[in-house]
């Protein structure tokens, strides 16, 4: 998508006539529409031989919420001129008087800076910044090392980065989502239900081999049967994240007891139980509704430690799925998962594997991830545009899916080598926004 920066000024005419400088008139002479934010106007264009600016009628100019003479990016589509392509990034955790909370600030800045480099006008906003009467948003931008709040029209495209399920289900958020989706294209509609994702992929003949045995809402009998077949199993919330609520259950046949590992205040807490029934009744007195159980896959090891993989897939500027990032993860000392929040470490493939191994991993993980992305996309309501997969390879070389996440974070990529991976992944929401803006040309 080609952008041209040009000064924009107003004129006093009442008709929807737009003056173009002579160097741009050949691009716009056959166009009959102008798009500002989500608004599209029927209009005509004429040449202004003595100006290097675009001149709009006052009522259109006011929709831009800028000062006369400011430069804005524009794009000539087949039948319309898109002026100031707007991307709103919907987040939560704002101070009522100012910018977003510190723990989300770095990511927010990175998104805004990436979008700006790619020619978009981007801003952050929360539901509380939307003015429904004027159809404007008081959004935030990062300029000259400080946050600035400005007024914007409702954007063409909204990138949904609401941080968690609790926020997503807030009544004010749900109401705002319903209203604003009538005016903007929102991508990434909601967080995934892990149980539904596993059922969906299990039913697909291509993806089925990658899905481990899974019991939804596991009963005592179901867990007994699984722990008889496997030395250890995981029980986890079907809507959990970063290891919250995760339980690792092991059976010690020699000592004839059960070991339960789980996180408590950021550390692994180990408890022993004489019988499975004793543990289950105390952990799930009303049953394990909302949980799922899976075998603890015996992963391949590298440098003596089990390793798994994070793969991000995104839709690109032609609306097709593409792998944007592949990295490997090791568990921290004494940890029961590879989550960075619990001491896990992240590396690029090249740092850990040989060139031959890296090539094979990239080909296989890409193939599997793209297959699953297409199936998920087909079965989830709304516009899904990015997925994060946690994958493992067992000692026999089989690939397994552990989790699929709808809004994968990039905060775990902080080393010199993984920062390059992150920077590439950050581009893709804006590549897909390009597709959304131009798909109806």
C-alpha positions in Angstrom: 0.0 0.0 0.0 1.7 3.2 -1.2 1.3 6.3 0.9 2.0 9.9 -0.1 2.4 12.6 2.5 0.7 15.9 1.5 -0.5 19.1 3.2 -4.3 19.4 3.7 -6.2 22.7 3.7 -9.8 23.7 3.6 -11.8 25.8 1.1 -15.2 27.5 1.6 -17.1 25.7 -1.1 -20.2 23.8 -0.1 -20.1 21.1 -2.7 -18.0 18.0 -2.3 -15.3 19.2 -4.7 -11.7 18.5 -3.9 -8.7 20.4 -5.3 -5.6 18.3 -6.1 -2.2 19.7 -6.9 -1.1 19.2 -10.5 1.4 16.5 -9.6 -1.4 14.3 -8.1 -4.3 15.1 -10.4 -3.5 12.3 -12.8 -3.9 9.8 -9.9 -7.3 11.2 -8.8 -9.1 12.4 -12.0 -11.1 9.2 -12.4 -11.9 8.8 -8.7 -15.3 9.7 -7.3 -15.0 9.0 -3.5 -13.1 10.2 -0.5 -12.7 8.1 2.7 -11.9 9.8 6.0 -11.9 7.3 8.9 -15.0 5.1 8.3 -16.9 7.9 6.4 -17.0 7.7 2.6 -18.1 10.8 0.6 -19.1 11.0 -3.0 -17.1 13.8 -4.6 -15.4 15.2 -7.7 -11.8 16.3 -8.1 -10.3 19.3 -10.0 -6.8 20.5 -10.5 -5.3 23.4 -8.5 -2.3 24.4 -10.6 -0.8 26.9 -8.0 -0.9 24.8 -4.9 1.0 21.8 -3.5 -1.8 21.0 -1.0 -5.1 19.1 -1.2 -8.0 21.4 -0.5 -11.2 20.0 1.0 -14.6 21.6 1.8 -14.8 22.8 5.3 -17.2 20.1 6.6 -14.9 17.4 5.4 -11.8 19.1 6.8 -13.4 19.3 10.2 -13.7 15.5 10.3 -9.9 15.2 10.2 -9.5 17.0 13.5 -6.3 18.7 12.3 -4.9 22.2 11.8 -4.8 23.7 8.3 -1.5 22.9 6.6 -0.7 19.7 8.5 0.7 16.8 6.4 -1.2 13.6 6.3 -0.7 10.3 4.4 -3.0 9.4 1.6 -3.5 6.4 -0.7 -5.1 6.4 -4.1 -7.3 3.3 -4.4 -9.1 2.2 -7.5 -12.3 4.2 -6.9 -11.5 6.3 -3.9 -8.9 8.4 -2.2 -8.1 7.2 1.4 -7.0 10.2 3.4 -5.3 9.6 6.7 -5.7 5.8 7.1 -6.5 5.4 10.7 -5.8 2.4 12.9 -7.2 2.4 16.4 -5.5 0.1 18.9 -8.1 -0.9 21.5 -6.5 -1.5 24.9 -7.4 -1.3 28.6 -5.6 -0.2 31.8 -5.8 3.5 31.2 -5.5 6.2 33.8 -8.6 8.3 33.5 -6.4 11.4 33.2 -3.6 10.1 31.1 -1.7 7.2 29.4 -1.8 3.5 29.7 -0.5 1.7 32.8 3.3 1.2 32.9 3.3 -2.6 32.4 1.6 -2.1 29.0 3.4 1.1 28.0 6.4 -0.5 26.2 4.3 -2.7 24.0 1.9 0.2 23.2 4.8 2.5 22.1 6.2 -0.3 19.9 2.9 -0.7 18.2 2.4 3.0 17.6 6.0 3.4 16.3 5.7 0.4 14.0 2.4 1.6 12.5 3.8 5.2 12.0 6.8 3.8 10.1 4.4 1.9 7.8 2.4 5.1 7.0 -0.5 4.8 9.3 -2.0 7.3 11.8 -2.3 5.1 14.9 -3.7 5.8 18.3 -4.5 3.9 21.5 -7.9 4.2 23.1 -10.2 2.6 25.7 -14.0 2.4 25.7 -14.1 5.5 28.0 -12.5 7.6 25.2 -15.3 7.1 22.7 -17.8 10.0 22.2 -20.9 8.4 20.7 -22.6 11.8 20.0 -19.8 13.2 17.8 -18.5 9.8 16.7 -15.0 10.8 17.7 -12.4 9.2 20.0 -10.0 11.0 22.3 -7.0 8.7 21.6 -3.4 8.7 22.7 -0.2 9.0 20.6 3.4 8.9 21.6 5.2 11.9 20.3 8.5 13.5 21.2 8.9 11.3 24.2 5.5 12.1 25.8 1.9 11.0 25.5 -0.5 13.3 23.7 -4.3 13.0 23.6 -6.0 14.1 20.5 -9.4 13.8 18.9 -9.9 11.4 16.0 -12.8 10.2 13.8 -13.8 6.6 14.3 -11.0 4.7 12.6 -11.2 2.6 9.4 -9.8 -0.4 11.3 -9.5 -1.4 14.9 -6.8 -3.8 16.3 -8.3 -5.5 19.4 -5.6 -5.8 22.1 -7.9 -6.0 25.1 -5.6 -7.7 27.6 -7.7 -10.5 29.2 -11.0 -12.3 29.3 -12.3 -10.4 32.4 -11.9 -7.1 30.7 -13.3 -8.4 27.5 -16.5 -9.5 29.3 -17.0 -6.2 31.1 -20.5 -4.8 30.3 -19.2 -1.4 29.2 -16.6 -3.1 26.9 -19.2 -5.4 25.3 -21.6 -2.5 24.7 -18.8 -0.4 23.1 -17.7 -3.3 21.0 -21.2 -3.9 19.6 -21.6 -0.2 18.8 -18.3 0.5 17.2 -18.2 -2.7 15.2 -21.0 -1.1 13.1 -18.6 1.6 11.9 -15.2 -0.1 11.9 -13.6 -3.4 11.0 -12.3 -5.0 14.2 -9.9 -7.8 14.0 -9.1 -10.3 16.8 -12.7 -10.6 18.1 -12.1 -12.4 21.4 -10.0 -14.8 23.4 -10.1 -18.4 22.5 -11.8 -21.1 24.5 -9.1 -23.8 24.7 -11.6 -26.6 25.0 -13.4 -25.5 21.9 -10.1 -25.1 20.0 -9.0 -28.6 20.9 -12.4 -30.1 19.9 -12.4 -28.2 16.6 -8.9 -29.4 15.7 -9.5 -32.9 16.8 -12.4 -33.1 14.3 -10.2 -32.0 11.5 -8.5 -34.9 9.7 -5.3 -32.9 8.9 -4.9 -31.3 12.4 -6.1 -34.3 14.4 -2.6 -36.0 14.7 -1.2 -32.9 16.4 -3.7 -32.8 19.3 -2.8 -34.7 22.5 -5.4 -36.8 24.3 -7.6 -34.3 26.1 -10.4 -34.7 28.7 -12.7 -31.8 29.1 -14.2 -31.3 32.6 -12.2 -34.3 33.8 -13.9 -36.6 36.3 -12.0 -38.6 39.0 -12.4 -41.7 36.8 -11.1 -39.9 33.7 -8.0 -38.7 35.6 -7.4 -42.1 37.0 -7.5 -43.7 33.6 -5.1 -41.1 32.1 -2.6 -41.3 35.0 -2.5 -45.1 34.6 -1.3 -44.7 31.0 1.1 -41.8 31.5 3.7 -41.1 34.2 2.4 -37.5 34.6 -0.4 -35.3 33.4 -1.4 -31.7 33.3 -4.7 -30.3 34.5 -5.3 -26.7 33.5 -8.1 -24.2 33.2 -9.6 -24.2 29.7 -9.5 -20.4 29.7 -6.2 -19.9 31.7 -3.0 -18.2 30.6 0.7 -18.0 31.6 0.4 -21.1 33.8 -2.3 -19.7 36.1 -4.2 -22.5 37.7 -1.9 -25.2 36.1 -1.5 -28.5 38.0 1.2 -31.1 37.2 0.1 -34.5 38.6 2.6 -37.4 38.9 2.2 -40.9 40.3 5.0 -42.4 42.2 4.5 -46.2 42.0 7.4 -47.0 44.3 6.3 -44.8 47.2 2.7 -45.3 46.3 1.6 -41.7 46.4 0.7 -38.8 44.1 2.8 -35.7 43.7 1.0 -32.4 42.8 3.0 -29.4 41.6 1.4 -26.0 41.1 2.4 -22.4 41.2 1.8 -20.5 44.4 2.9 -16.8 44.6 5.2 -17.3 41.6 6.9 -20.4 42.9 6.3 -24.1 42.4 4.6 -25.7 45.5 4.8 -29.5 45.8 2.3 -31.5 47.8 1.9 -35.3 48.3 -1.3 -37.2 48.6 -1.9 -40.8 49.6 -4.7 -41.4 47.1 -6.0 -39.8 43.9 -9.5 -39.6 45.4 -8.2 -37.6 48.4 -6.5 -35.1 46.2 -9.4 -34.7 43.7 -12.1 -34.2 46.4 -10.1 -31.5 48.0 -9.0 -29.8 44.8 -12.3 -30.0 42.9 -15.1 -30.5 45.6 -17.7 -29.5 43.0 -16.0 -31.3 40.1 -13.4 -30.0 37.6 -15.8 -28.0 35.4 -13.8 -25.5 33.3 -10.6 -27.6 33.3 -9.0 -30.0 30.9 -6.5 -32.8 31.4 -3.7 -33.8 29.0 -0.7 -36.1 29.2 2.6 -34.5 30.1 4.4 -35.0 26.7 8.0 -36.2 27.1 9.7 -33.5 25.0 12.9 -33.7 23.1 15.8 -32.2 25.0 18.5 -29.8 24.0 21.5 -29.1 26.2 19.9 -31.5 28.7 16.6 -29.6 29.1 13.2 -30.1 27.5 12.4 -27.5 24.8 9.2 -26.4 23.2 8.3 -23.8 20.6 6.4 -20.5 20.2 5.0 -19.9 16.7 3.1 -16.8 15.7 0.9 -16.8 12.6 -0.6 -13.6 11.1 -2.7 -12.6 8.1 -0.6 -10.5 5.7 -1.3 -7.7 3.3 -3.2 -10.0 0.9 -5.3 -11.5 3.7 -3.5 -14.9 3.8 -1.9 -16.7 6.7 1.9 -16.4 7.2 4.3 -17.4 9.9 5.7 -14.2 11.4 7.8 -15.7 14.3 9.3 -19.0 15.5 11.3 -19.2 18.7 12.2 -21.9 21.2 11.6 -21.9 25.0 13.3 -23.7 28.0 11.8 -24.0 31.4 13.3 -22.2 34.3 15.0 -24.1 37.1 12.4 -25.9 39.1 9.6 -24.7 36.9 6.8 -26.9 35.5 6.3 -24.9 32.3 8.4 -22.8 29.9 6.5 -19.6 30.6 8.8 -16.6 30.9 6.7 -15.4 33.8 7.9 -18.4 35.7 11.6 -18.3 34.8 11.5 -19.7 31.3 14.0 -18.6 28.7 13.4 -17.7 25.0 15.9 -18.1 22.2 15.9 -17.9 18.4 16.2 -21.3 16.7 19.6 -20.4 15.3 21.0 -19.9 18.8 20.2 -23.5 19.9 20.0 -25.7 16.8 22.3 -26.5 13.9 21.5 -25.0 10.5 20.1 -28.3 9.3 17.9 -28.7 12.4 16.7 -25.1 12.1 15.7 -25.6 8.5 13.7 -28.7 9.3 12.0 -27.1 12.3 11.0 -24.0 10.4 9.5 -26.1 7.6 7.6 -28.5 9.8 6.4 -25.9 12.4 5.4 -23.6 9.6 3.4 -26.3 7.9 1.6 -27.4 11.0 0.9 -23.9 12.3 -0.6 -22.7 9.0 -2.8 -25.8 8.7 -4.2 -25.1 12.2 -4.6 -21.4 11.6 -6.8 -22.0 8.6 -9.0 -24.4 10.5 -9.4 -22.0 13.5 -10.0 -19.1 11.2 -12.8 -21.0 9.4 -14.6 -21.9 12.7 -14.2 -18.7 14.8 -16.8 -16.0 14.3 -15.3 -12.6 13.4 -12.0 -11.6 11.8 -9.1 -13.6 13.3 -5.8 -12.2 12.1 -3.1 -13.5 14.6 -2.6 -16.7 16.6 0.1 -17.8 18.9 0.9 -21.5 19.1 2.7 -23.3 21.8 4.1 -26.5 20.2 6.3 -29.4 21.4 8.1 -32.2 19.7 8.3 -35.5 21.6 11.1 -38.0 21.8 9.7 -39.8 18.8 9.7 -36.7 16.7 5.9 -36.1 16.7 4.6 -32.5 16.9 2.0 -31.7 19.5 -0.1 -28.6 20.1 -0.3 -27.4 23.7 -2.1 -24.1 23.3 -3.4 -21.7 20.7 -3.8 -18.1 21.8 -5.7 -15.4 20.0 -3.7 -12.4 21.2 -0.1 -13.6 21.6 2.1 -11.4 23.5 5.6 -10.3 22.4 6.9 -9.1 25.7 8.9 -12.3 26.1 11.2 -11.5 23.2 13.8 -9.2 24.8 17.2 -10.6 23.8 19.2 -9.2 20.9 18.3 -12.2 18.7 14.7 -12.5 19.7 14.1 -8.7 19.3 14.5 -9.1 15.6 11.7 -11.7 15.6 9.5 -9.4 17.6 10.0 -6.5 15.3 9.0 -8.6 12.3 5.9 -9.8 14.1 4.8 -6.3 15.1 4.6 -5.4 11.4 1.8 -7.8 10.6 -1.2 -6.2 12.2 -0.5 -3.2 10.0 0.0 -5.4 6.9 -3.4 -6.9 7.5 -4.9 -3.5 8.1 -3.6 -2.6 4.6 -5.6 -5.5 3.2 -8.7 -4.5 5.1 -8.4 -1.0 3.8 -8.0 -2.0 0.2 -9.9 -5.3 -0.2 -13.0 -3.5 -1.5 -11.2 -1.5 -4.1 
